[in-house]
């Protein structure tokens, strides 16, 4: 049996790793009524905890093994940790990566490893890349550096737990740790439970990549057929043998969260630290929030406790930031997404806006489809889920049939971008782009200034966090009233562009 306490205490990680700070998150602490601490592994040189385990494994190899070289298979943080360790130890490393790996990650590996690294691109999936790495290992006599299922790697990651207890000697209720293959949570749990067993160690996975939870529930390792890729740093189909054994022995429970929860957690950490975590790096924060929320429905709500969340990495793909911003408010229950049916008649939109009052509209999509009903896709800023229900009841009381789409993945991922198309009912339609100031009442001012016999046949708006919102509006104006319409535009005070003759409009709308 491996003596993990000794292995962690003697791990050689500090040649490359820093003792990452344990920081109070003031916003999360105030909102949850607990002391919320972040263990900032995202501040490591490779922006991830992974260099700890990779370096400890390689530092414990024999001189002969290091002379022959090492190999790993990874498309992300483990690759960068192995590359940095190879350069520090002066050995050669082959880094096998899928051919689909973004150039930014390949370049990061080369930057950290320099001349000590050979990048080999092979396979469309990680499984294919792993198989190729094993083949190269056998052909060249290399030592394989496993990303998680190795006692030296686990011990290296376990130094995170050692630091937490050294940095905070006062009581801790629970430590939350993201789970992919299980190396980080296994190492942290082994140390904490051997030193301070009263502290709960709670793993966190996404609901669509929960190999460890399924394995623990089944009592044996479960090989998932597929995994979600949003939290790519934890997208593992099969957890390790040793990590599974340690989790079964030491981890108290595994909590599942979804994509919206993770996006909200990324935003939470940004507001407290001005740092942007990758999805896997924010899993622990999402799990801690879910744990607190779950407790509010029990007889013993979590209040006044100290909770630690390991923010494990910050290797965020820049092109994901738009998606994260889009989904964060939903994950925080700060945005309601509704489908509302109102009468297809002049003045309906104005009455609709009056029912909203001073609430901030975050999105508004509509296209005329018949002469009876108007189906509106609308996003509304809310304080919590109870306010969403209040809004729905208000609409229903006015005869507006309403569907709550806040948890509907089809609506959030696709339909919000597809409301539109050609309409035989868009006669005399004028298409304009406007810039509205992002403040309550801007839309109502626009609608109340219109002549009552002009009909809105198309409306598209989404808040993107800027000072001004960009709005596309189709308005049905008879030819005889065009002079009045131009006077309306002149007095409105909002910048606008006439797109009626735009060929794209003719093709698609």
C-alpha positions as CSV (number, residue, x, y, z in Angstrom):
1,X,0.0,0.0,0.0
2,X,1.4,3.4,-1.0
3,X,2.2,5.7,1.9
4,X,0.6,8.8,0.4
5,X,1.2,11.0,3.4
6,X,5.0,10.5,3.1
7,X,4.9,10.7,-0.7
8,X,3.1,14.1,-0.6
9,X,5.3,15.5,2.1
10,X,8.4,14.6,0.2
11,X,7.1,15.6,-3.3
12,X,9.5,17.6,-5.4
13,X,7.1,20.1,-6.8
14,X,8.6,23.4,-5.7
15,X,11.3,23.4,-8.3
16,X,8.6,24.5,-10.7
17,X,5.4,25.2,-8.7
18,X,4.6,28.1,-6.4
19,X,2.6,27.7,-3.2
20,X,-0.5,29.2,-4.7
21,X,-2.4,31.7,-2.5
22,X,-5.5,30.8,-0.6
23,X,-7.7,33.9,-1.1
24,X,-11.0,35.1,0.3
25,X,-13.6,35.6,-2.5
26,X,-15.5,38.6,-0.9
27,X,-18.4,38.6,-3.3
28,X,-19.1,34.9,-3.1
29,X,-18.6,35.1,0.7
30,X,-21.2,37.9,1.1
31,X,-23.7,36.2,-1.2
32,X,-23.5,32.8,0.3
33,X,-23.2,33.8,4.0
34,X,-20.0,31.7,4.3
35,X,-16.2,32.3,4.1
36,X,-15.5,31.3,0.6
37,X,-11.8,30.7,-0.1
38,X,-10.2,30.1,-3.5
39,X,-7.1,28.0,-3.8
40,X,-5.5,29.8,-6.8
41,X,-3.9,27.0,-8.9
42,X,-4.8,29.1,-11.9
43,X,-1.8,31.3,-11.0
44,X,0.8,28.6,-11.6
45,X,3.3,29.2,-14.4
46,X,1.4,27.0,-16.8
47,X,-1.9,28.4,-15.4
48,X,-2.8,25.0,-14.0
49,X,-2.0,22.5,-11.2
50,X,-0.9,19.9,-13.7
51,X,2.8,20.8,-13.5
52,X,2.9,19.5,-9.9
53,X,2.2,15.9,-10.8
54,X,4.1,15.8,-14.0
55,X,7.3,17.2,-12.4
56,X,7.1,15.0,-9.4
57,X,6.8,11.9,-11.5
58,X,9.7,12.9,-13.8
59,X,11.9,14.0,-10.9
60,X,11.5,10.6,-9.3
61,X,12.6,8.7,-12.5
62,X,16.1,7.3,-12.6
63,X,18.8,9.0,-14.5
64,X,18.6,6.3,-17.1
65,X,14.9,6.7,-17.6
66,X,15.2,10.5,-18.0
67,X,18.1,10.0,-20.4
68,X,15.9,7.8,-22.6
69,X,13.1,10.4,-22.5
70,X,9.4,10.6,-21.6
71,X,6.2,10.8,-23.5
72,X,2.6,11.9,-22.6
73,X,-0.7,12.2,-24.4
74,X,-2.6,15.4,-23.8
75,X,-4.3,18.3,-25.6
76,X,-4.1,20.7,-22.7
77,X,-2.7,21.4,-19.3
78,X,-0.9,18.1,-18.7
79,X,1.0,18.6,-21.9
80,X,2.2,22.0,-20.8
81,X,3.2,20.7,-17.3
82,X,5.2,17.8,-18.9
83,X,6.9,20.2,-21.3
84,X,8.0,22.6,-18.5
85,X,9.2,19.7,-16.4
86,X,11.2,18.3,-19.3
87,X,13.0,21.6,-19.8
88,X,13.7,22.0,-16.1
89,X,15.1,18.5,-15.7
90,X,17.0,18.6,-19.0
91,X,15.3,15.6,-20.6
92,X,13.5,15.0,-23.9
93,X,9.8,14.8,-24.0
94,X,7.4,13.7,-26.7
95,X,4.0,15.3,-26.4
96,X,1.4,13.5,-28.4
97,X,-1.6,15.8,-29.2
98,X,-4.7,15.3,-31.3
99,X,-4.6,16.8,-34.8
100,X,-7.6,19.0,-33.8
101,X,-5.6,20.7,-31.0
102,X,-5.8,24.5,-31.4
103,X,-2.5,26.2,-32.4
104,X,-2.5,28.3,-29.2
105,X,-2.1,25.1,-27.1
106,X,0.5,23.6,-29.4
107,X,2.5,26.9,-29.2
108,X,2.2,27.0,-25.4
109,X,3.7,23.5,-25.2
110,X,6.6,24.5,-27.4
111,X,7.1,27.7,-25.4
112,X,7.3,25.9,-22.1
113,X,9.4,23.0,-23.4
114,X,11.6,24.7,-26.0
115,X,14.2,22.4,-27.6
116,X,13.4,19.6,-25.0
117,X,10.0,19.0,-26.6
118,X,8.8,17.2,-29.7
119,X,5.2,17.7,-30.5
120,X,3.5,14.8,-32.4
121,X,0.0,15.4,-33.8
122,X,-1.9,12.2,-34.3
123,X,-5.5,11.1,-34.2
124,X,-8.9,12.9,-34.3
125,X,-9.7,12.0,-30.7
126,X,-7.8,11.7,-27.4
127,X,-8.2,7.9,-27.5
128,X,-6.5,7.7,-30.9
129,X,-3.7,10.0,-29.6
130,X,-3.2,7.9,-26.5
131,X,-2.9,4.7,-28.5
132,X,-0.3,6.4,-30.8
133,X,1.6,7.6,-27.7
134,X,1.7,4.0,-26.3
135,X,3.0,2.8,-29.6
136,X,5.8,5.4,-29.6
137,X,6.6,4.6,-26.0
138,X,7.2,1.0,-26.9
139,X,9.1,1.7,-30.1
140,X,11.5,4.3,-28.5
141,X,11.8,2.9,-25.0
142,X,10.2,6.1,-23.4
143,X,8.6,6.4,-20.0
144,X,5.0,7.3,-20.1
145,X,3.9,10.2,-17.9
146,X,0.3,9.5,-17.1
147,X,-2.0,12.5,-16.5
148,X,-3.6,11.1,-13.4
149,X,-3.3,7.4,-12.7
150,X,0.1,7.2,-11.1
151,X,1.1,7.4,-7.4
152,X,3.9,10.0,-8.1
153,X,1.5,12.2,-10.1
154,X,-1.2,11.8,-7.5
155,X,1.2,12.7,-4.7
156,X,2.3,15.8,-6.7
157,X,-1.2,17.0,-7.0
158,X,-1.8,16.2,-3.3
159,X,0.6,19.0,-2.3
160,X,-2.4,21.3,-3.0
161,X,-4.2,19.7,-0.1
162,X,-1.0,20.0,2.1
163,X,-0.8,23.7,1.3
164,X,-4.5,24.3,2.1
165,X,-4.1,22.9,5.6
166,X,-0.9,24.8,6.2
167,X,-2.4,28.1,5.0
168,X,-5.7,27.8,7.0
169,X,-5.3,26.1,10.3
170,X,-8.8,27.2,11.5
171,X,-11.8,24.9,10.9
172,X,-12.8,24.1,7.3
173,X,-16.2,22.6,6.5
174,X,-15.4,21.3,3.1
175,X,-12.9,21.4,0.2
176,X,-14.3,21.3,-3.4
177,X,-12.1,19.8,-6.1
178,X,-12.8,19.3,-9.9
179,X,-12.6,15.7,-11.2
180,X,-11.5,14.6,-14.6
181,X,-9.4,11.4,-14.2
182,X,-9.3,11.9,-10.5
183,X,-5.6,12.6,-9.8
184,X,-6.1,16.0,-8.1
185,X,-9.1,15.0,-5.9
186,X,-7.4,11.7,-5.0
187,X,-4.2,13.4,-3.9
188,X,-6.0,16.2,-2.0
189,X,-8.4,13.8,-0.3
190,X,-5.7,11.3,0.7
191,X,-3.7,14.1,2.5
192,X,-6.7,15.9,4.1
193,X,-8.4,12.7,5.4
194,X,-5.1,11.5,6.9
195,X,-4.4,14.8,8.6
196,X,-7.8,16.4,9.3
197,X,-10.4,13.7,8.7
198,X,-13.3,16.0,9.9
199,X,-13.0,18.1,6.7
200,X,-15.3,17.0,4.0
201,X,-13.7,16.5,0.5
202,X,-16.2,16.9,-2.2
203,X,-15.5,16.2,-5.9
204,X,-17.3,18.1,-8.7
205,X,-18.1,16.9,-12.2
206,X,-20.3,18.1,-15.0
207,X,-23.4,16.1,-15.5
208,X,-22.4,15.1,-19.0
209,X,-18.8,14.0,-17.9
210,X,-19.4,12.2,-14.6
211,X,-17.3,9.1,-14.9
212,X,-16.2,9.2,-11.3
213,X,-19.7,9.6,-9.8
214,X,-21.0,6.8,-12.0
215,X,-18.1,4.6,-11.0
216,X,-18.5,5.3,-7.3
217,X,-22.3,4.7,-7.5
218,X,-21.6,1.4,-9.4
219,X,-18.8,0.3,-7.1
220,X,-16.5,-0.2,-10.1
221,X,-15.0,1.9,-12.9
222,X,-17.5,2.8,-15.5
223,X,-16.3,3.6,-19.1
224,X,-18.6,6.3,-20.5
225,X,-19.4,6.0,-24.2
226,X,-19.1,9.8,-24.7
227,X,-18.5,12.9,-22.7
228,X,-19.4,16.6,-22.9
229,X,-16.6,18.8,-24.1
230,X,-17.4,22.2,-22.7
231,X,-15.3,21.5,-19.6
232,X,-12.6,19.9,-21.8
233,X,-10.1,19.7,-18.9
234,X,-12.2,17.2,-17.1
235,X,-13.7,15.4,-20.2
236,X,-12.5,11.8,-19.2
237,X,-14.4,8.7,-20.2
238,X,-12.7,6.3,-17.7
239,X,-11.1,7.3,-14.4
240,X,-7.9,5.7,-13.2
241,X,-7.7,2.5,-11.2
242,X,-5.7,4.1,-8.4
243,X,-7.6,7.4,-8.4
244,X,-10.9,5.4,-8.2
245,X,-9.6,3.4,-5.2
246,X,-8.5,6.5,-3.4
247,X,-11.8,8.4,-4.1
248,X,-13.8,5.4,-2.9
249,X,-11.8,5.5,0.3
250,X,-11.5,9.2,1.0
251,X,-14.0,11.4,-1.0
252,X,-17.2,12.2,0.8
253,X,-19.4,12.8,-2.3
254,X,-19.4,14.0,-5.9
255,X,-21.7,16.8,-6.9
256,X,-22.8,17.4,-10.5
257,X,-23.3,20.7,-12.1
258,X,-24.3,21.8,-15.6
259,X,-22.8,24.2,-18.3
260,X,-24.8,27.2,-17.1
261,X,-23.6,26.6,-13.5
262,X,-20.0,26.6,-14.7
263,X,-20.5,29.8,-16.7
264,X,-22.0,31.5,-13.7
265,X,-19.0,30.4,-11.6
266,X,-16.5,31.8,-14.2
267,X,-18.3,35.1,-13.8
268,X,-18.3,34.9,-10.0
269,X,-14.6,34.4,-9.9
270,X,-14.0,37.2,-12.4
271,X,-16.0,39.6,-10.3
272,X,-14.0,38.7,-7.2
273,X,-10.5,38.4,-8.8
274,X,-10.7,39.9,-12.3
275,X,-9.3,36.5,-13.5
276,X,-10.9,34.3,-16.1
277,X,-10.9,30.6,-15.3
278,X,-11.3,27.8,-17.8
279,X,-14.5,25.8,-17.4
280,X,-12.7,23.0,-15.5
281,X,-11.0,25.6,-13.3
282,X,-14.4,26.9,-12.2
283,X,-16.0,23.5,-11.5
284,X,-15.2,23.6,-7.8
285,X,-16.8,27.0,-7.4
286,X,-20.0,25.8,-9.2
287,X,-20.0,22.7,-7.0
288,X,-19.6,24.7,-3.8
289,X,-22.5,27.0,-4.8
290,X,-24.7,24.0,-5.6
291,X,-23.8,22.4,-2.2
292,X,-24.8,25.6,-0.4
293,X,-28.0,25.9,-2.4
294,X,-28.9,22.2,-1.7
295,X,-28.5,22.8,2.0
296,X,-31.0,25.7,2.0
297,X,-33.7,23.1,1.3
298,X,-32.6,21.0,4.3
299,X,-33.0,21.4,8.0
300,X,-29.3,22.4,8.4
301,X,-28.4,25.1,5.8
302,X,-24.7,25.9,5.4
303,X,-24.2,29.2,7.0
304,X,-21.1,30.8,8.6
305,X,-18.8,27.9,7.5
306,X,-15.5,28.0,5.7
307,X,-15.5,26.5,2.2
308,X,-12.4,26.0,-0.1
309,X,-12.7,25.7,-3.8
310,X,-9.7,24.7,-5.9
311,X,-9.6,26.9,-9.0
312,X,-7.5,24.4,-11.0
313,X,-6.8,26.2,-14.2
314,X,-7.1,29.3,-16.4
315,X,-6.2,28.0,-19.9
316,X,-9.4,29.4,-21.4
317,X,-10.0,29.4,-25.2
318,X,-10.7,33.0,-26.0
319,X,-13.5,32.2,-28.5
320,X,-15.5,30.6,-25.7
321,X,-15.9,33.9,-23.8
322,X,-18.9,35.0,-25.7
323,X,-20.7,31.7,-24.9
324,X,-19.7,32.0,-21.2
325,X,-21.1,35.5,-21.0
326,X,-24.3,34.4,-22.8
327,X,-25.0,31.6,-20.4
328,X,-23.7,33.0,-17.1
329,X,-26.8,34.9,-16.1
330,X,-29.0,31.8,-16.8
331,X,-26.7,29.8,-14.5
332,X,-27.1,32.5,-11.8
333,X,-30.9,32.5,-12.2
334,X,-30.4,36.2,-13.3
335,X,-32.1,35.8,-16.7
336,X,-35.5,34.4,-17.6
337,X,-35.9,33.2,-21.2
338,X,-39.5,33.1,-22.2
339,X,-41.7,32.4,-25.2
340,X,-44.7,34.6,-25.1
341,X,-47.7,34.6,-27.5
342,X,-49.4,38.0,-28.0
343,X,-52.1,39.1,-30.4
344,X,-50.8,40.0,-33.9
345,X,-52.3,43.5,-33.8
346,X,-51.0,47.0,-33.6
347,X,-50.2,48.1,-30.1
348,X,-49.5,44.6,-28.8
349,X,-45.8,45.2,-28.4
350,X,-46.4,48.4,-26.4
351,X,-48.8,46.7,-24.0
352,X,-46.3,43.8,-23.7
353,X,-43.5,46.3,-22.7
354,X,-45.8,48.0,-20.2
355,X,-46.4,44.7,-18.4
356,X,-42.6,44.3,-18.1
357,X,-42.4,47.6,-16.3
358,X,-38.8,48.8,-15.5
359,X,-37.3,45.3,-15.9
360,X,-34.3,45.1,-18.2
361,X,-34.9,43.2,-21.4
362,X,-31.8,41.3,-22.4
363,X,-33.1,39.8,-25.6
364,X,-36.0,40.3,-27.9
365,X,-36.7,38.2,-31.1
366,X,-39.8,38.2,-33.2
367,X,-40.8,37.7,-36.8
368,X,-44.4,38.0,-38.1
369,X,-45.7,34.6,-39.2
370,X,-49.5,34.9,-39.4
371,X,-52.2,37.5,-38.9
372,X,-53.5,36.1,-35.6
373,X,-50.6,35.5,-33.1
374,X,-47.2,36.9,-32.5
375,X,-44.7,34.6,-31.0
376,X,-42.0,36.5,-29.1
377,X,-38.7,35.1,-27.8
378,X,-37.7,37.3,-24.9
379,X,-34.9,37.4,-22.3
380,X,-35.5,39.4,-19.1
381,X,-33.2,40.2,-16.2
382,X,-34.5,38.9,-12.9
383,X,-33.4,38.6,-9.3
384,X,-34.2,34.9,-8.9
385,X,-36.5,32.1,-10.2
386,X,-39.4,33.4,-8.1
387,X,-39.4,36.6,-10.1
388,X,-39.5,34.6,-13.3
389,X,-42.7,32.9,-12.0
390,X,-44.2,36.3,-11.1
391,X,-43.6,37.6,-14.7
392,X,-45.1,34.5,-16.2
393,X,-48.2,34.9,-14.0
394,X,-48.5,38.6,-15.1
395,X,-48.4,37.6,-18.7
396,X,-50.9,34.8,-18.3
397,X,-53.3,37.0,-16.4
398,X,-53.3,39.4,-19.4
399,X,-54.1,36.5,-21.8
400,X,-50.5,36.0,-23.1
401,X,-49.7,32.3,-23.2
402,X,-46.1,31.9,-21.8
403,X,-43.6,29.1,-21.8
404,X,-40.5,29.2,-19.6
405,X,-37.5,28.3,-21.8
406,X,-34.8,29.1,-19.2
407,X,-33.7,25.5,-18.9
408,X,-34.4,24.5,-22.5
409,X,-31.1,23.7,-24.2
410,X,-32.6,23.8,-27.7
411,X,-33.9,27.3,-27.1
412,X,-30.7,28.6,-25.6
413,X,-28.3,27.0,-28.1
414,X,-30.2,27.3,-31.3
415,X,-33.7,28.7,-31.5
416,X,-32.7,32.1,-30.2
417,X,-30.5,32.6,-33.3
418,X,-33.1,31.2,-35.7
419,X,-36.2,33.3,-35.1
420,X,-36.9,34.9,-38.5
421,X,-37.2,33.9,-42.1
422,X,-39.3,35.1,-45.0
423,X,-42.9,36.0,-44.2
424,X,-45.8,36.5,-46.7
425,X,-47.3,38.8,-44.1
426,X,-44.4,41.4,-44.2
427,X,-46.1,43.6,-46.8
428,X,-44.7,47.3,-46.9
429,X,-41.9,46.3,-44.5
430,X,-39.1,48.7,-43.9
431,X,-35.9,47.2,-42.3
432,X,-33.8,49.4,-40.1
433,X,-30.8,49.0,-37.8
434,X,-30.9,51.1,-34.7
435,X,-28.5,51.8,-31.8
436,X,-30.5,52.1,-28.6
437,X,-29.0,53.2,-25.3
438,X,-28.8,50.3,-22.8
439,X,-31.2,51.7,-20.2
440,X,-34.7,50.8,-19.1
441,X,-37.4,52.5,-21.1
442,X,-35.5,52.8,-24.4
443,X,-37.7,50.3,-26.1
444,X,-40.9,51.7,-24.7
445,X,-39.8,55.2,-25.9
446,X,-39.3,53.8,-29.4
447,X,-42.7,52.0,-29.4
448,X,-44.7,54.9,-28.0
449,X,-43.3,57.3,-30.6
450,X,-44.5,55.2,-33.5
451,X,-47.8,56.0,-35.2
452,X,-50.4,53.5,-34.0
453,X,-51.1,52.2,-37.5
454,X,-47.5,51.1,-38.1
455,X,-46.9,47.4,-37.3
456,X,-43.7,45.8,-36.1
457,X,-43.1,42.8,-38.2
458,X,-39.6,41.9,-37.1
459,X,-37.5,42.6,-34.0
460,X,-34.1,41.3,-33.1
461,X,-32.1,42.4,-30.1
462,X,-29.6,40.9,-27.7
463,X,-27.7,42.6,-24.9
464,X,-23.9,42.1,-25.2
465,X,-22.8,44.2,-22.2
466,X,-22.1,47.3,-24.2
467,X,-23.4,50.8,-23.4
468,X,-25.5,50.7,-26.6
469,X,-27.7,47.9,-27.9
470,X,-27.9,47.1,-31.6
471,X,-31.4,46.4,-32.8
472,X,-32.9,45.2,-36.1
473,X,-36.5,46.3,-36.6
474,X,-38.9,45.6,-39.4
475,X,-41.8,48.1,-39.6
476,X,-44.8,47.9,-41.9
477,X,-45.4,51.5,-43.2
478,X,-47.8,52.2,-46.1
479,X,-46.2,54.2,-49.0
480,X,-48.6,57.1,-48.3
481,X,-47.1,57.5,-44.8
482,X,-43.4,57.5,-45.6
483,X,-43.0,61.2,-45.0
484,X,-44.4,60.8,-41.4
485,X,-42.2,57.8,-40.9
486,X,-39.1,59.8,-41.8
487,X,-40.2,62.6,-39.4
488,X,-40.5,59.9,-36.7
489,X,-36.9,58.7,-37.4
490,X,-35.6,62.3,-37.3
491,X,-37.2,63.0,-33.9
492,X,-36.4,59.7,-32.3
493,X,-32.8,60.6,-31.5
494,X,-31.3,57.1,-32.1
495,X,-28.7,56.4,-34.8
496,X,-30.1,54.3,-37.6
497,X,-29.4,52.7,-41.0
498,X,-31.9,51.7,-43.6
499,X,-31.3,48.1,-44.7
500,X,-34.5,47.7,-46.8
501,X,-32.4,47.4,-50.0
502,X,-29.7,45.2,-48.5
503,X,-29.4,42.0,-50.7
504,X,-29.0,39.9,-47.5
505,X,-32.4,41.0,-46.3
506,X,-33.9,40.1,-49.6
507,X,-32.3,36.6,-49.5
508,X,-33.1,35.6,-45.9
509,X,-35.8,37.8,-44.4
